């Protein structure tokens, strides 16, 4: 039964690598997005600090 599931009607050799590539791409997108978020948060904090120091 598990072998049949993994074989997926003869298309398992195409389906499982596709799932793997998709998972890798999604993980890379997540990591890239989180890094960008952190960089933007640091930039925002530095801008907020620099604007508080300036007299209005």
CHARMM-style PDB file with segment names, atoms N, HN, CA, C and O in Angstrom:
ATOM      1  N   UNK     1       0.825  -1.193   0.000  1.00  0.00      PROA
ATOM      2  CA  UNK     1       0.000   0.000   0.000  1.00  0.00      PROA
ATOM      3  C   UNK     1       0.868   1.256   0.000  1.00  0.00      PROA
ATOM      4  O   UNK     1       0.597   2.187  -0.758  1.00  0.00      PROA
ATOM      5  N   UNK     2       1.905   1.298   0.834  1.00  0.00      PROA
ATOM      6  HN  UNK     2       2.126   0.542   1.450  1.00  0.00      PROA
ATOM      7  CA  UNK     2       2.771   2.485   0.868  1.00  0.00      PROA
ATOM      8  C   UNK     2       3.533   2.603  -0.438  1.00  0.00      PROA
ATOM      9  O   UNK     2       3.718   3.704  -0.956  1.00  0.00      PROA
ATOM     10  N   UNK     3       3.980   1.463  -0.979  1.00  0.00      PROA
ATOM     11  HN  UNK     3       3.830   0.568  -0.559  1.00  0.00      PROA
ATOM     12  CA  UNK     3       4.695   1.484  -2.254  1.00  0.00      PROA
ATOM     13  C   UNK     3       3.803   2.052  -3.353  1.00  0.00      PROA
ATOM     14  O   UNK     3       4.264   2.828  -4.190  1.00  0.00      PROA
ATOM     15  N   UNK     4       2.538   1.673  -3.353  1.00  0.00      PROA
ATOM     16  HN  UNK     4       2.163   1.043  -2.674  1.00  0.00      PROA
ATOM     17  CA  UNK     4       1.595   2.200  -4.345  1.00  0.00      PROA
ATOM     18  C   UNK     4       1.418   3.705  -4.180  1.00  0.00      PROA
ATOM     19  O   UNK     4       1.341   4.444  -5.161  1.00  0.00      PROA
ATOM     20  N   UNK     5       1.356   4.145  -2.936  1.00  0.00      PROA
ATOM     21  HN  UNK     5       1.418   3.544  -2.139  1.00  0.00      PROA
ATOM     22  CA  UNK     5       1.218   5.578  -2.682  1.00  0.00      PROA
ATOM     23  C   UNK     5       2.441   6.341  -3.193  1.00  0.00      PROA
ATOM     24  O   UNK     5       2.311   7.364  -3.865  1.00  0.00      PROA
ATOM     25  N   UNK     6       3.627   5.831  -2.865  1.00  0.00      PROA
ATOM     26  HN  UNK     6       3.733   5.000  -2.319  1.00  0.00      PROA
ATOM     27  CA  UNK     6       4.851   6.502  -3.294  1.00  0.00      PROA
ATOM     28  C   UNK     6       5.034   6.445  -4.803  1.00  0.00      PROA
ATOM     29  O   UNK     6       5.610   7.360  -5.392  1.00  0.00      PROA
ATOM     30  N   UNK     7       4.553   5.383  -5.432  1.00  0.00      PROA
ATOM     31  HN  UNK     7       4.086   4.640  -4.953  1.00  0.00      PROA
ATOM     32  CA  UNK     7       4.662   5.238  -6.881  1.00  0.00      PROA
ATOM     33  C   UNK     7       3.700   6.181  -7.612  1.00  0.00      PROA
ATOM     34  O   UNK     7       3.995   6.626  -8.721  1.00  0.00      PROA
ATOM     35  N   UNK     8       2.577   6.481  -7.008  1.00  0.00      PROA
ATOM     36  HN  UNK     8       2.337   6.119  -6.107  1.00  0.00      PROA
ATOM     37  CA  UNK     8       1.550   7.378  -7.541  1.00  0.00      PROA
ATOM     38  C   UNK     8       1.178   7.056  -8.986  1.00  0.00      PROA
ATOM     39  O   UNK     8       1.187   7.922  -9.861  1.00  0.00      PROA
ATOM     40  N   UNK     9       0.856   5.807  -9.203  1.00  0.00      PROA
ATOM     41  HN  UNK     9       0.849   5.103  -8.492  1.00  0.00      PROA
ATOM     42  CA  UNK     9       0.392   5.389 -10.520  1.00  0.00      PROA
ATOM     43  C   UNK     9       1.459   5.487 -11.593  1.00  0.00      PROA
ATOM     44  O   UNK     9       1.142   5.668 -12.768  1.00  0.00      PROA
ATOM     45  N   UNK    10       2.705   5.370 -11.209  1.00  0.00      PROA
ATOM     46  HN  UNK    10       2.963   5.223 -10.254  1.00  0.00      PROA
ATOM     47  CA  UNK    10       3.789   5.441 -12.179  1.00  0.00      PROA
ATOM     48  C   UNK    10       4.381   6.832 -12.357  1.00  0.00      PROA
ATOM     49  O   UNK    10       5.380   6.998 -13.056  1.00  0.00      PROA
ATOM     50  N   UNK    11       3.771   7.826 -11.729  1.00  0.00      PROA
ATOM     51  HN  UNK    11       2.960   7.691 -11.161  1.00  0.00      PROA
ATOM     52  CA  UNK    11       4.249   9.200 -11.870  1.00  0.00      PROA
ATOM     53  C   UNK    11       5.044   9.692 -10.661  1.00  0.00      PROA
ATOM     54  O   UNK    11       5.418  10.863 -10.599  1.00  0.00      PROA
ATOM     55  N   UNK    12       5.297   8.821  -9.723  1.00  0.00      PROA
ATOM     56  HN  UNK    12       4.993   7.870  -9.773  1.00  0.00      PROA
ATOM     57  CA  UNK    12       6.018   9.201  -8.505  1.00  0.00      PROA
ATOM     58  C   UNK    12       7.392   9.789  -8.779  1.00  0.00      PROA
ATOM     59  O   UNK    12       7.847  10.670  -8.049  1.00  0.00      PROA
ATOM     60  N   UNK    13       8.055   9.311  -9.821  1.00  0.00      PROA
ATOM     61  HN  UNK    13       7.685   8.596 -10.413  1.00  0.00      PROA
ATOM     62  CA  UNK    13       9.387   9.818 -10.161  1.00  0.00      PROA
ATOM     63  C   UNK    13       9.335  11.285 -10.586  1.00  0.00      PROA
ATOM     64  O   UNK    13      10.354  11.974 -10.538  1.00  0.00      PROA
ATOM     65  N   UNK    14       8.183  11.765 -10.995  1.00  0.00      PROA
ATOM     66  HN  UNK    14       7.355  11.206 -11.034  1.00  0.00      PROA
ATOM     67  CA  UNK    14       8.022  13.170 -11.392  1.00  0.00      PROA
ATOM     68  C   UNK    14       7.405  14.001 -10.264  1.00  0.00      PROA
ATOM     69  O   UNK    14       7.755  15.165 -10.069  1.00  0.00      PROA
ATOM     70  N   UNK    15       6.493  13.387  -9.537  1.00  0.00      PROA
ATOM     71  HN  UNK    15       6.208  12.442  -9.695  1.00  0.00      PROA
ATOM     72  CA  UNK    15       5.745  14.123  -8.512  1.00  0.00      PROA
ATOM     73  C   UNK    15       6.612  14.443  -7.301  1.00  0.00      PROA
ATOM     74  O   UNK    15       6.634  15.590  -6.854  1.00  0.00      PROA
ATOM     75  N   UNK    16       7.329  13.455  -6.757  1.00  0.00      PROA
ATOM     76  HN  UNK    16       7.311  12.524  -7.120  1.00  0.00      PROA
ATOM     77  CA  UNK    16       8.095  13.686  -5.527  1.00  0.00      PROA
ATOM     78  C   UNK    16       9.221  14.698  -5.709  1.00  0.00      PROA
ATOM     79  O   UNK    16       9.409  15.540  -4.830  1.00  0.00      PROA
ATOM     80  N   UNK    17       9.981  14.658  -6.806  1.00  0.00      PROA
ATOM     81  HN  UNK    17       9.829  13.974  -7.519  1.00  0.00      PROA
ATOM     82  CA  UNK    17      10.975  15.726  -6.995  1.00  0.00      PROA
ATOM     83  C   UNK    17      10.331  17.105  -7.129  1.00  0.00      PROA
ATOM     84  O   UNK    17      10.900  18.103  -6.686  1.00  0.00      PROA
ATOM     85  N   UNK    18       9.147  17.161  -7.739  1.00  0.00      PROA
ATOM     86  HN  UNK    18       8.686  16.351  -8.099  1.00  0.00      PROA
ATOM     87  CA  UNK    18       8.449  18.443  -7.851  1.00  0.00      PROA
ATOM     88  C   UNK    18       8.089  18.984  -6.479  1.00  0.00      PROA
ATOM     89  O   UNK    18       8.237  20.176  -6.211  1.00  0.00      PROA
ATOM     90  N   UNK    19       7.614  18.091  -5.607  1.00  0.00      PROA
ATOM     91  HN  UNK    19       7.494  17.122  -5.825  1.00  0.00      PROA
ATOM     92  CA  UNK    19       7.314  18.509  -4.232  1.00  0.00      PROA
ATOM     93  C   UNK    19       8.579  18.998  -3.537  1.00  0.00      PROA
ATOM     94  O   UNK    19       8.551  19.993  -2.813  1.00  0.00      PROA
ATOM     95  N   UNK    20       9.685  18.298  -3.758  1.00  0.00      PROA
ATOM     96  HN  UNK    20       9.708  17.490  -4.346  1.00  0.00      PROA
ATOM     97  CA  UNK    20      10.948  18.696  -3.141  1.00  0.00      PROA
ATOM     98  C   UNK    20      11.415  20.058  -3.613  1.00  0.00      PROA
ATOM     99  O   UNK    20      11.818  20.893  -2.803  1.00  0.00      PROA
ATOM    100  N   UNK    21      11.367  20.290  -4.915  1.00  0.00      PROA
ATOM    101  HN  UNK    21      11.040  19.612  -5.573  1.00  0.00      PROA
ATOM    102  CA  UNK    21      11.782  21.583  -5.460  1.00  0.00      PROA
ATOM    103  C   UNK    21      10.876  22.691  -4.935  1.00  0.00      PROA
ATOM    104  O   UNK    21      11.353  23.766  -4.572  1.00  0.00      PROA
ATOM    105  N   UNK    22       9.588  22.436  -4.895  1.00  0.00      PROA
ATOM    106  HN  UNK    22       9.201  21.563  -5.190  1.00  0.00      PROA
ATOM    107  CA  UNK    22       8.644  23.427  -4.391  1.00  0.00      PROA
ATOM    108  C   UNK    22       8.920  23.753  -2.926  1.00  0.00      PROA
ATOM    109  O   UNK    22       8.890  24.919  -2.532  1.00  0.00      PROA
ATOM    110  N   UNK    23       9.189  22.731  -2.122  1.00  0.00      PROA
ATOM    111  HN  UNK    23       9.214  21.784  -2.442  1.00  0.00      PROA
ATOM    112  CA  UNK    23       9.485  22.958  -0.702  1.00  0.00      PROA
ATOM    113  C   UNK    23      10.757  23.779  -0.545  1.00  0.00      PROA
ATOM    114  O   UNK    23      10.799  24.685   0.288  1.00  0.00      PROA
ATOM    115  N   UNK    24      11.792  23.485  -1.322  1.00  0.00      PROA
ATOM    116  HN  UNK    24      11.758  22.749  -1.998  1.00  0.00      PROA
ATOM    117  CA  UNK    24      13.043  24.234  -1.238  1.00  0.00      PROA
ATOM    118  C   UNK    24      12.818  25.692  -1.632  1.00  0.00      PROA
ATOM    119  O   UNK    24      13.303  26.599  -0.956  1.00  0.00      PROA
ATOM    120  N   UNK    25      12.092  25.920  -2.713  1.00  0.00      PROA
ATOM    121  HN  UNK    25      11.698  25.183  -3.263  1.00  0.00      PROA
ATOM    122  CA  UNK    25      11.816  27.290  -3.156  1.00  0.00      PROA
ATOM    123  C   UNK    25      11.033  28.055  -2.099  1.00  0.00      PROA
ATOM    124  O   UNK    25      11.329  29.222  -1.843  1.00  0.00      PROA
ATOM    125  N   UNK    26      10.048  27.427  -1.483  1.00  0.00      PROA
ATOM    126  HN  UNK    26       9.808  26.479  -1.691  1.00  0.00      PROA
ATOM    127  CA  UNK    26       9.254  28.107  -0.463  1.00  0.00      PROA
ATOM    128  C   UNK    26      10.092  28.422   0.777  1.00  0.00      PROA
ATOM    129  O   UNK    26       9.917  29.475   1.391  1.00  0.00      PROA
ATOM    130  N   UNK    27      11.003  27.513   1.149  1.00  0.00      PROA
ATOM    131  HN  UNK    27      11.145  26.658   0.650  1.00  0.00      PROA
ATOM    132  CA  UNK    27      11.875  27.774   2.297  1.00  0.00      PROA
ATOM    133  C   UNK    27      12.823  28.927   1.996  1.00  0.00      PROA
ATOM    134  O   UNK    27      13.051  29.785   2.849  1.00  0.00      PROA
ATOM    135  N   UNK    28      13.380  28.951   0.774  1.00  0.00      PROA
ATOM    136  HN  UNK    28      13.195  28.254   0.081  1.00  0.00      PROA
ATOM    137  CA  UNK    28      14.258  30.060   0.378  1.00  0.00      PROA
ATOM    138  C   UNK    28      13.490  31.384   0.403  1.00  0.00      PROA
ATOM    139  O   UNK    28      14.018  32.397   0.860  1.00  0.00      PROA
ATOM    140  N   UNK    29      12.263  31.380  -0.080  1.00  0.00      PROA
ATOM    141  HN  UNK    29      11.833  30.557  -0.451  1.00  0.00      PROA
ATOM    142  CA  UNK    29      11.447  32.599  -0.057  1.00  0.00      PROA
ATOM    143  C   UNK    29      11.176  33.047   1.377  1.00  0.00      PROA
ATOM    144  O   UNK    29      11.218  34.243   1.665  1.00  0.00      PROA
ATOM    145  N   UNK    30      10.900  32.113   2.270  1.00  0.00      PROA
ATOM    146  HN  UNK    30      10.866  31.141   2.036  1.00  0.00      PROA
ATOM    147  CA  UNK    30      10.657  32.445   3.669  1.00  0.00      PROA
ATOM    148  C   UNK    30      11.889  33.063   4.303  1.00  0.00      PROA
ATOM    149  O   UNK    30      11.796  34.094   4.970  1.00  0.00      PROA
ATOM    150  N   UNK    31      13.045  32.439   4.102  1.00  0.00      PROA
ATOM    151  HN  UNK    31      13.120  31.602   3.561  1.00  0.00      PROA
ATOM    152  CA  UNK    31      14.286  32.956   4.687  1.00  0.00      PROA
ATOM    153  C   UNK    31      14.606  34.338   4.129  1.00  0.00      PROA
ATOM    154  O   UNK    31      14.985  35.238   4.879  1.00  0.00      PROA
ATOM    155  N   UNK    32      14.458  34.511   2.836  1.00  0.00      PROA
ATOM    156  HN  UNK    32      14.150  33.781   2.226  1.00  0.00      PROA
ATOM    157  CA  UNK    32      14.719  35.806   2.206  1.00  0.00      PROA
ATOM    158  C   UNK    32      13.781  36.883   2.744  1.00  0.00      PROA
ATOM    159  O   UNK    32      14.206  38.006   3.014  1.00  0.00      PROA
ATOM    160  N   UNK    33      12.525  36.541   2.894  1.00  0.00      PROA
ATOM    161  HN  UNK    33      12.179  35.629   2.674  1.00  0.00      PROA
ATOM    162  CA  UNK    33      11.547  37.503   3.413  1.00  0.00      PROA
ATOM    163  C   UNK    33      11.858  37.890   4.850  1.00  0.00      PROA
ATOM    164  O   UNK    33      11.769  39.065   5.207  1.00  0.00      PROA
ATOM    165  N   UNK    34      12.221  36.918   5.678  1.00  0.00      PROA
ATOM    166  HN  UNK    34      12.293  35.964   5.388  1.00  0.00      PROA
ATOM    167  CA  UNK    34      12.538  37.215   7.074  1.00  0.00      PROA
ATOM    168  C   UNK    34      13.794  38.074   7.190  1.00  0.00      PROA
ATOM    169  O   UNK    34      13.851  38.973   8.030  1.00  0.00      PROA
ATOM    170  N   UNK    35      14.800  37.808   6.356  1.00  0.00      PROA
ATOM    171  HN  UNK    35      14.753  37.078   5.674  1.00  0.00      PROA
ATOM    172  CA  UNK    35      16.003  38.647   6.363  1.00  0.00      PROA
ATOM    173  C   UNK    35      15.673  40.071   5.953  1.00  0.00      PROA
ATOM    174  O   UNK    35      16.153  41.026   6.565  1.00  0.00      PROA
ATOM    175  N   UNK    36      14.857  40.215   4.922  1.00  0.00      PROA
ATOM    176  HN  UNK    36      14.468  39.440   4.425  1.00  0.00      PROA
ATOM    177  CA  UNK    36      14.443  41.550   4.481  1.00  0.00      PROA
ATOM    178  C   UNK    36      13.655  42.273   5.558  1.00  0.00      PROA
ATOM    179  O   UNK    36      13.834  43.474   5.758  1.00  0.00      PROA
ATOM    180  N   UNK    37      12.792  41.558   6.248  1.00  0.00      PROA
ATOM    181  HN  UNK    37      12.647  40.582   6.086  1.00  0.00      PROA
ATOM    182  CA  UNK    37      12.014  42.150   7.333  1.00  0.00      PROA
ATOM    183  C   UNK    37      12.927  42.669   8.430  1.00  0.00      PROA
ATOM    184  O   UNK    37      12.747  43.787   8.914  1.00  0.00      PROA
ATOM    185  N   UNK    38      13.908  41.863   8.825  1.00  0.00      PROA
ATOM    186  HN  UNK    38      14.054  40.955   8.431  1.00  0.00      PROA
ATOM    187  CA  UNK    38      14.844  42.291   9.872  1.00  0.00      PROA
ATOM    188  C   UNK    38      15.635  43.513   9.440  1.00  0.00      PROA
ATOM    189  O   UNK    38      15.831  44.437  10.229  1.00  0.00      PROA
ATOM    190  N   UNK    39      16.090  43.527   8.196  1.00  0.00      PROA
ATOM    191  HN  UNK    39      15.931  42.776   7.555  1.00  0.00      PROA
ATOM    192  CA  UNK    39      16.834  44.683   7.692  1.00  0.00      PROA
ATOM    193  C   UNK    39      15.960  45.937   7.697  1.00  0.00      PROA
ATOM    194  O   UNK    39      16.418  47.018   8.068  1.00  0.00      PROA
ATOM    195  N   UNK    40      14.717  45.788   7.288  1.00  0.00      PROA
ATOM    196  HN  UNK    40      14.345  44.910   6.987  1.00  0.00      PROA
ATOM    197  CA  UNK    40      13.800  46.930   7.275  1.00  0.00      PROA
ATOM    198  C   UNK    40      13.481  47.416   8.683  1.00  0.00      PROA
ATOM    199  O   UNK    40      13.342  48.619   8.907  1.00  0.00      PROA
ATOM    200  N   UNK    41      13.365  46.489   9.634  1.00  0.00      PROA
ATOM    201  HN  UNK    41      13.478  45.512   9.452  1.00  0.00      PROA
ATOM    202  CA  UNK    41      13.111  46.898  11.019  1.00  0.00      PROA
ATOM    203  C   UNK    41      14.290  47.686  11.576  1.00  0.00      PROA
ATOM    204  O   UNK    41      14.097  48.674  12.285  1.00  0.00      PROA
ATOM    205  N   UNK    42      15.520  47.253  11.259  1.00  0.00      PROA
ATOM    206  HN  UNK    42      15.677  46.450  10.684  1.00  0.00      PROA
ATOM    207  CA  UNK    42      16.706  47.976  11.717  1.00  0.00      PROA
ATOM    208  C   UNK    42      16.737  49.360  11.094  1.00  0.00      PROA
ATOM    209  O   UNK    42      17.029  50.341  11.778  1.00  0.00      PROA
ATOM    210  N   UNK    43      16.441  49.451   9.805  1.00  0.00      PROA
ATOM    211  HN  UNK    43      16.204  48.654   9.249  1.00  0.00      PROA
ATOM    212  CA  UNK    43      16.413  50.749   9.123  1.00  0.00      PROA
ATOM    213  C   UNK    43      15.353  51.653   9.742  1.00  0.00      PROA
ATOM    214  O   UNK    43      15.605  52.836   9.968  1.00  0.00      PROA
ATOM    215  N   UNK    44      14.181  51.112  10.014  1.00  0.00      PROA
ATOM    216  HN  UNK    44      13.976  50.151   9.830  1.00  0.00      PROA
ATOM    217  CA  UNK    44      13.113  51.898  10.620  1.00  0.00      PROA
ATOM    218  C   UNK    44      13.524  52.420  11.987  1.00  0.00      PROA
ATOM    219  O   UNK    44      13.296  53.587  12.303  1.00  0.00      PROA
ATOM    220  N   UNK    45      14.131  51.560  12.800  1.00  0.00      PROA
ATOM    221  HN  UNK    45      14.317  50.612  12.544  1.00  0.00      PROA
ATOM    222  CA  UNK    45      14.562  51.998  14.131  1.00  0.00      PROA
ATOM    223  C   UNK    45      15.600  53.103  14.042  1.00  0.00      PROA
ATOM    224  O   UNK    45      15.542  54.066  14.806  1.00  0.00      PROA
ATOM    225  N   UNK    46      16.540  52.981  13.129  1.00  0.00      PROA
ATOM    226  HN  UNK    46      16.587  52.198  12.508  1.00  0.00      PROA
ATOM    227  CA  UNK    46      17.561  54.020  13.003  1.00  0.00      PROA
ATOM    228  C   UNK    46      16.950  55.323  12.501  1.00  0.00      PROA
ATOM    229  O   UNK    46      17.375  56.400  12.920  1.00  0.00      PROA
ATOM    230  N   UNK    47      15.971  55.250  11.621  1.00  0.00      PROA
ATOM    231  HN  UNK    47      15.625  54.375  11.280  1.00  0.00      PROA
ATOM    232  CA  UNK    47      15.302  56.456  11.149  1.00  0.00      PROA
ATOM    233  C   UNK    47      14.481  57.102  12.260  1.00  0.00      PROA
ATOM    234  O   UNK    47      14.447  58.328  12.374  1.00  0.00      PROA
ATOM    235  N   UNK    48      13.826  56.292  13.070  1.00  0.00      PROA
ATOM    236  HN  UNK    48      13.854  55.297  12.976  1.00  0.00      PROA
ATOM    237  CA  UNK    48      13.045  56.842  14.179  1.00  0.00      PROA
ATOM    238  C   UNK    48      13.949  57.538  15.186  1.00  0.00      PROA
ATOM    239  O   UNK    48      13.598  58.599  15.703  1.00  0.00      PROA
ATOM    240  N   UNK    49      15.092  56.962  15.465  1.00  0.00      PROA
ATOM    241  HN  UNK    49      15.377  56.101  15.045  1.00  0.00      PROA
ATOM    242  CA  UNK    49      16.034  57.565  16.405  1.00  0.00      PROA
ATOM    243  C   UNK    49      16.574  58.868  15.833  1.00  0.00      PROA
ATOM    244  O   UNK    49      16.698  59.856  16.556  1.00  0.00      PROA
ATOM    245  N   UNK    50      16.896  58.881  14.543  1.00  0.00      PROA
ATOM    246  HN  UNK    50      16.796  58.078  13.956  1.00  0.00      PROA
ATOM    247  CA  UNK    50      17.477  60.084  13.944  1.00  0.00      PROA
ATOM    248  C   UNK    50      16.447  61.220  13.852  1.00  0.00      PROA
ATOM    249  O   UNK    50      16.821  62.391  13.921  1.00  0.00      PROA
ATOM    250  N   UNK    51      15.174  60.896  13.700  1.00  0.00      PROA
ATOM    251  HN  UNK    51      14.870  59.945  13.644  1.00  0.00      PROA
ATOM    252  CA  UNK    51      14.161  61.956  13.619  1.00  0.00      PROA
ATOM    253  C   UNK    51      13.820  62.485  15.012  1.00  0.00      PROA
ATOM    254  O   UNK    51      13.393  63.633  15.130  1.00  0.00      PROA
ATOM    255  N   UNK    52      13.991  61.699  16.055  1.00  0.00      PROA
ATOM    256  HN  UNK    52      14.338  60.766  15.958  1.00  0.00      PROA
ATOM    257  CA  UNK    52      13.728  62.185  17.418  1.00  0.00      PROA
ATOM    258  C   UNK    52      14.805  63.170  17.866  1.00  0.00      PROA
ATOM    259  O   UNK    52      14.537  64.059  18.674  1.00  0.00      PROA
ATOM    260  N   UNK    53      16.009  63.018  17.348  1.00  0.00      PROA
ATOM    261  HN  UNK    53      16.227  62.296  16.691  1.00  0.00      PROA
ATOM    262  CA  UNK    53      17.107  63.885  17.719  1.00  0.00      PROA
ATOM    263  C   UNK    53      17.024  65.263  17.076  1.00  0.00      PROA
ATOM    264  O   UNK    53      17.602  66.218  17.595  1.00  0.00      PROA
ATOM    265  N   UNK    54      16.321  65.383  15.963  1.00  0.00      PROA
ATOM    266  HN  UNK    54      15.852  64.607  15.541  1.00  0.00      PROA
ATOM    267  CA  UNK    54      16.226  66.661  15.255  1.00  0.00      PROA
ATOM    268  C   UNK    54      15.153  67.535  15.876  1.00  0.00      PROA
ATOM    269  O   UNK    54      14.058  67.060  16.176  1.00  0.00      PROA
ATOM    270  N   UNK    55      15.463  68.820  16.074  1.00  0.00      PROA
ATOM    271  HN  UNK    55      16.353  69.206  15.830  1.00  0.00      PROA
ATOM    272  CA  UNK    55      14.409  69.722  16.569  1.00  0.00      PROA
ATOM    273  C   UNK    55      13.409  70.020  15.471  1.00  0.00      PROA
ATOM    274  O   UNK    55      13.753  70.057  14.290  1.00  0.00      PROA
ATOM    275  N   UNK    56      12.183  70.230  15.869  1.00  0.00      PROA
ATOM    276  HN  UNK    56      11.904  70.200  16.829  1.00  0.00      PROA
ATOM    277  CA  UNK    56      11.128  70.489  14.883  1.00  0.00      PROA
ATOM    278  C   UNK    56      11.002  71.944  14.571  1.00  0.00      PROA
ATOM    279  OT1 UNK    56      10.160  72.330  13.760  1.00  0.00      PROA
TER     280      UNK     56
END
